[in-house]
Amino acid sequence: MQETQSPEARLIQTDDRGLPILSSWEHYYRLRSLPPRSPAALLGTYPLTLYYAIQRYGIVPLTVAQMLDKPLKIHIVGVEKELNFVDWFQEVGFLLPEEVMIEMTWVVREDMFPQCSQSKSISMQLSTNMKLSIIGGTYGDSIDPNFDVNGGPPDMIIGMNAGLYAYDSWRYVVSY
């Protein structure tokens, strides 16, 4: 995606950590200089939900990560549809200040894991400040988030459309 900002985009307010305050799709469209008819709202739902979670609920973990000069570790559990929008998650890196480093891990059920990989994990650099790892398994069944996922526990766990009531394996995650 193109990283341009219109003069109107500069009118978007930022919080005390330098994160743009996006309270509507109109604000996001203005920030990214997109026309109102753009399908960005449809395509960007998952990444902007992640950004909103970081902005709204990640104040303490983000502050601690910055104070300790370490990346913010985010696990996204129950990933399915998001696999189709990997490139769109670069938007989160665009919206965050460059000094905010993110290590994002997607936990994907093994039957949903991309068949192109011979291993149960894939890693890629989405942007200069954002790394993505995709691993196959489920919390509580085949994965212990404290030890099995990229060197320690996450700072945030996010489940988008995870079906918390549909699978027994989520009980462990919710109690974690």
FIGURO-644768 format. One line per field, with one value per residue: residue number from 1; residue in three letters; x, y, z of N, C-alpha, C in turn. Coordinates in steps of 0.02 Angstrom, whole numbers. Layout:
! FIGURO-644768
i: (NUM  ...);
aa: (ALA  ...);
n.px: (X  ...);
n.py: (Y  ...);
n.pz: (Z  ...);
ca.px: (X  ...);
ca.py: (Y  ...);
ca.pz: (Z  ...);
c.px: (X  ...);
c.py: (Y  ...);
c.pz: (Z  ...);
END
This chain:
! FIGURO-644768
i: (1  2  3  4  5  6  7  8  9  10  11  12  13  14  15  16  17  18  19  20  21  22  23  24  25  26  27  28  29  30  31  32  33  34  35  36  37  38  39  40  41  42  43  44  45  46  47  48  49  50  51  52  53  54  55  56  57  58  59  60  61  62  63  64  65  66  67  68  69  70  71  72  73  74  75  76  77  78  79  80  81  82  83  84  85  86  87  88  89  90  91  92  93  94  95  96  97  98  99  100  101  102  103  104  105  106  107  108  109  110  111  112  113  114  115  116  117  118  119  120  121  122  123  124  125  126  127  128  129  130  131  132  133  134  135  136  137  138  139  140  141  142  143  144  145  146  147  148  149  150  151  152  153  154  155  156  157  158  159  160  161  162  163  164  165  166  167  168  169  170  171  172  173  174  175  176);
aa: (MET  GLN  GLU  THR  GLN  SER  PRO  GLU  ALA  ARG  LEU  ILE  GLN  THR  ASP  ASP  ARG  GLY  LEU  PRO  ILE  LEU  SER  SER  TRP  GLU  HIS  TYR  TYR  ARG  LEU  ARG  SER  LEU  PRO  PRO  ARG  SER  PRO  ALA  ALA  LEU  LEU  GLY  THR  TYR  PRO  LEU  THR  LEU  TYR  TYR  ALA  ILE  GLN  ARG  TYR  GLY  ILE  VAL  PRO  LEU  THR  VAL  ALA  GLN  MET  LEU  ASP  LYS  PRO  LEU  LYS  ILE  HIS  ILE  VAL  GLY  VAL  GLU  LYS  GLU  LEU  ASN  PHE  VAL  ASP  TRP  PHE  GLN  GLU  VAL  GLY  PHE  LEU  LEU  PRO  GLU  GLU  VAL  MET  ILE  GLU  MET  THR  TRP  VAL  VAL  ARG  GLU  ASP  MET  PHE  PRO  GLN  CYS  SER  GLN  SER  LYS  SER  ILE  SER  MET  GLN  LEU  SER  THR  ASN  MET  LYS  LEU  SER  ILE  ILE  GLY  GLY  THR  TYR  GLY  ASP  SER  ILE  ASP  PRO  ASN  PHE  ASP  VAL  ASN  GLY  GLY  PRO  PRO  ASP  MET  ILE  ILE  GLY  MET  ASN  ALA  GLY  LEU  TYR  ALA  TYR  ASP  SER  TRP  ARG  TYR  VAL  VAL  SER  TYR);
n.px: (42  21  113  60  16  -113  -140  -255  -248  -154  -225  -277  -293  -172  -131  -53  53  86  6  -108  -273  -407  -568  -666  -710  -703  -604  -492  -491  -465  -338  -262  -281  -384  -515  -692  -763  -681  -636  -575  -626  -689  -584  -488  -535  -493  -351  -364  -444  -354  -260  -343  -364  -234  -215  -321  -328  -200  -117  -40  40  107  175  260  335  401  475  561  629  591  505  326  232  110  -18  -125  -264  -358  -356  -417  -494  -412  -293  -307  -282  -153  -59  -126  -107  6  -32  -50  81  111  28  77  203  374  467  399  399  331  295  205  105  17  -97  -147  -269  -219  -278  -312  -195  -80  -50  64  179  311  342  276  269  282  373  383  434  334  337  453  443  371  345  287  235  172  92  50  -80  -167  -205  -185  -215  -114  -19  72  60  158  281  295  284  372  472  419  285  140  111  -13  -165  -267  -423  -504  -659  -658  -739  -770  -864  -887  -787  -710  -575  -549  -574  -459  -381  -458  -456  -321);
n.py: (-59  112  242  379  543  655  834  847  731  757  820  726  674  626  510  516  431  442  376  372  430  345  353  319  250  350  435  351  336  467  486  398  448  400  369  391  281  172  0  -20  -27  -149  -239  -203  -231  -332  -303  -169  -187  -252  -146  -54  -124  -125  14  49  -46  -87  -5  -18  -140  -97  18  -38  -126  -33  37  -63  -84  -184  -292  -280  -416  -503  -619  -689  -779  -919  -897  -888  -833  -721  -763  -740  -608  -564  -469  -349  -327  -254  -125  -100  -86  31  124  128  209  213  168  78  -86  -236  -403  -517  -659  -780  -900  -1043  -1164  -1331  -1397  -1290  -1232  -1160  -1255  -1245  -1249  -1345  -1357  -1326  -1193  -1024  -881  -704  -539  -406  -267  -131  -122  -231  -400  -558  -715  -873  -1006  -1179  -1256  -1266  -1168  -1239  -1368  -1415  -1318  -1223  -1064  -1002  -1064  -1124  -1034  -928  -888  -857  -787  -698  -520  -473  -557  -592  -629  -642  -665  -794  -896  -924  -992  -1104  -1200  -1314  -1301  -1166  -1132  -1142  -1038  -923  -927  -906);
n.pz: (0  -31  48  79  135  143  153  232  306  401  497  580  744  869  1000  1166  1147  1018  927  793  816  773  746  659  498  407  459  444  303  267  325  248  123  39  -81  -50  -101  -94  -65  56  187  192  163  258  385  482  508  554  663  746  761  829  948  1000  1016  1102  1208  1236  1310  1432  1407  1289  1332  1430  1349  1267  1366  1409  1295  1202  1086  1063  1101  1019  1014  900  902  839  704  540  422  416  359  225  211  238  185  207  342  353  365  501  545  474  537  667  767  706  800  877  898  837  870  799  818  736  781  713  679  649  539  461  426  310  165  90  164  233  364  531  549  493  451  429  377  393  391  425  562  604  630  575  629  590  661  677  768  927  1071  1230  1185  1088  1105  1221  1274  1351  1327  1199  1094  1006  1107  1240  1344  1278  1264  1234  1195  1062  993  848  783  838  886  1023  1102  1030  1031  1140  1173  1192  1324  1403  1351  1379  1519  1539);
ca.px: (0  58  117  54  -30  -138  -142  -310  -228  -115  -272  -295  -262  -134  -132  10  105  96  -37  -166  -338  -453  -633  -714  -680  -690  -538  -441  -488  -433  -268  -229  -299  -424  -581  -746  -788  -629  -656  -529  -662  -701  -520  -448  -570  -453  -293  -382  -467  -293  -235  -387  -351  -171  -224  -370  -318  -130  -79  10  90  146  220  311  379  444  521  611  658  577  444  261  214  38  -41  -192  -286  -418  -348  -441  -503  -357  -241  -317  -269  -87  -29  -161  -83  59  -63  -37  149  108  -6  116  268  427  503  358  411  278  304  137  102  -50  -106  -194  -283  -177  -313  -317  -127  -64  -21  126  235  330  345  216  276  303  390  395  438  281  360  514  430  321  361  231  247  110  106  -7  -97  -216  -187  -215  -213  -46  26  72  84  217  343  298  272  420  510  387  213  123  88  -84  -194  -327  -460  -553  -704  -626  -787  -753  -912  -895  -734  -690  -506  -544  -579  -391  -358  -495  -432  -251);
ca.py: (0  175  278  451  577  717  887  833  677  785  844  670  680  569  506  534  385  455  334  408  413  331  337  301  235  415  457  309  354  533  476  362  482  354  394  361  218  121  -59  -28  -46  -221  -274  -185  -242  -369  -265  -110  -211  -262  -80  -26  -160  -99  83  56  -91  -105  50  -43  -182  -57  61  -81  -150  23  51  -117  -87  -249  -289  -298  -483  -511  -681  -687  -849  -935  -867  -924  -786  -674  -788  -712  -536  -553  -406  -292  -315  -203  -62  -90  -58  100  166  133  243  167  139  26  -150  -285  -474  -545  -731  -806  -970  -1069  -1236  -1368  -1412  -1227  -1207  -1160  -1317  -1232  -1253  -1412  -1356  -1301  -1121  -980  -814  -653  -470  -369  -198  -122  -128  -282  -468  -604  -787  -911  -1073  -1225  -1287  -1229  -1159  -1288  -1435  -1431  -1262  -1187  -998  -980  -1096  -1150  -984  -872  -866  -831  -770  -637  -461  -470  -612  -566  -679  -611  -717  -856  -946  -942  -1039  -1161  -1249  -1324  -1281  -1095  -1123  -1131  -972  -873  -927  -886);
ca.pz: (0  -38  111  68  179  116  205  278  350  456  547  623  809  895  1073  1197  1123  947  885  766  844  718  776  607  434  375  482  412  232  263  340  193  60  -2  -100  -10  -130  -88  -26  113  248  188  165  315  449  531  532  592  728  785  779  879  1011  1026  1036  1156  1265  1243  1339  1479  1374  1242  1371  1460  1296  1248  1420  1411  1228  1173  1044  1091  1076  1013  986  873  904  800  637  482  367  415  315  158  212  269  162  237  410  349  386  572  547  450  586  728  759  685  857  908  865  850  851  798  805  722  799  664  685  602  477  424  412  238  141  54  210  255  437  564  562  438  477  377  399  358  382  463  633  617  609  582  629  587  686  677  831  968  1142  1276  1157  1064  1116  1284  1254  1389  1308  1132  1043  999  1164  1299  1342  1242  1300  1219  1156  1028  954  803  757  860  905  1092  1130  985  1040  1209  1183  1210  1396  1429  1330  1416  1588  1538);
c.px: (44  56  117  5  -49  -133  -198  -290  -189  -160  -295  -257  -223  -140  -63  68  120  55  -95  -230  -388  -519  -685  -675  -664  -621  -482  -435  -452  -357  -231  -245  -336  -490  -635  -771  -737  -655  -613  -565  -675  -636  -480  -479  -526  -391  -311  -415  -407  -264  -277  -374  -285  -180  -267  -352  -245  -87  -23  61  135  196  277  360  426  495  578  647  652  514  382  242  139  24  -112  -213  -349  -415  -374  -443  -444  -300  -246  -297  -201  -58  -62  -138  -23  32  -51  33  151  79  34  180  323  462  463  366  358  302  235  141  30  -50  -164  -206  -244  -212  -323  -249  -112  -26  46  188  247  333  279  223  303  319  403  398  386  300  423  504  382  340  300  258  179  128  43  -18  -152  -191  -222  -214  -141  4  16  100  145  283  349  297  322  448  474  315  201  106  13  -104  -259  -358  -513  -595  -680  -675  -776  -801  -919  -843  -715  -619  -498  -548  -510  -368  -393  -471  -360  -247);
c.py: (62  213  353  480  643  770  874  779  703  813  789  678  617  569  522  487  394  413  375  383  406  309  318  282  299  441  417  327  420  525  445  391  436  385  358  294  160  61  -71  -50  -121  -260  -261  -197  -277  -330  -204  -128  -223  -194  -49  -58  -135  -28  88  16  -109  -52  25  -88  -144  -13  20  -105  -94  39  -1  -126  -157  -244  -307  -365  -491  -579  -670  -760  -858  -906  -914  -876  -737  -696  -760  -639  -519  -485  -345  -278  -268  -135  -48  -60  14  146  176  173  192  134  86  -37  -200  -354  -506  -619  -750  -880  -997  -1143  -1273  -1384  -1349  -1200  -1211  -1223  -1307  -1241  -1326  -1415  -1330  -1228  -1086  -913  -767  -584  -431  -297  -191  -132  -185  -349  -512  -676  -821  -982  -1114  -1255  -1247  -1224  -1213  -1359  -1452  -1375  -1233  -1118  -974  -1007  -1113  -1096  -927  -845  -832  -809  -705  -580  -452  -533  -585  -623  -644  -667  -787  -910  -971  -993  -1103  -1216  -1253  -1299  -1208  -1084  -1107  -1060  -917  -870  -906  -813);
c.pz: (0  28  99  118  146  171  255  328  410  511  594  689  827  971  1101  1179  1049  900  858  798  787  748  723  544  397  395  448  338  222  274  282  124  12  -21  -60  -37  -125  -47  36  176  249  198  228  383  500  554  573  659  774  807  834  947  1042  1054  1100  1218  1278  1274  1385  1444  1326  1278  1402  1407  1274  1302  1423  1344  1198  1131  1084  1059  1077  981  961  865  862  730  583  423  360  370  244  154  243  249  193  308  411  371  460  582  524  503  651  716  744  743  894  867  886  826  856  780  794  739  758  678  632  537  434  403  338  216  106  98  231  331  466  582  499  470  419  409  359  344  426  538  651  586  621  581  630  609  686  745  866  1039  1183  1251  1137  1078  1186  1268  1292  1361  1234  1077  1048  1064  1220  1289  1304  1290  1291  1182  1127  988  913  772  776  879  976  1122  1087  997  1114  1223  1203  1285  1426  1412  1370  1489  1594  1553);
END
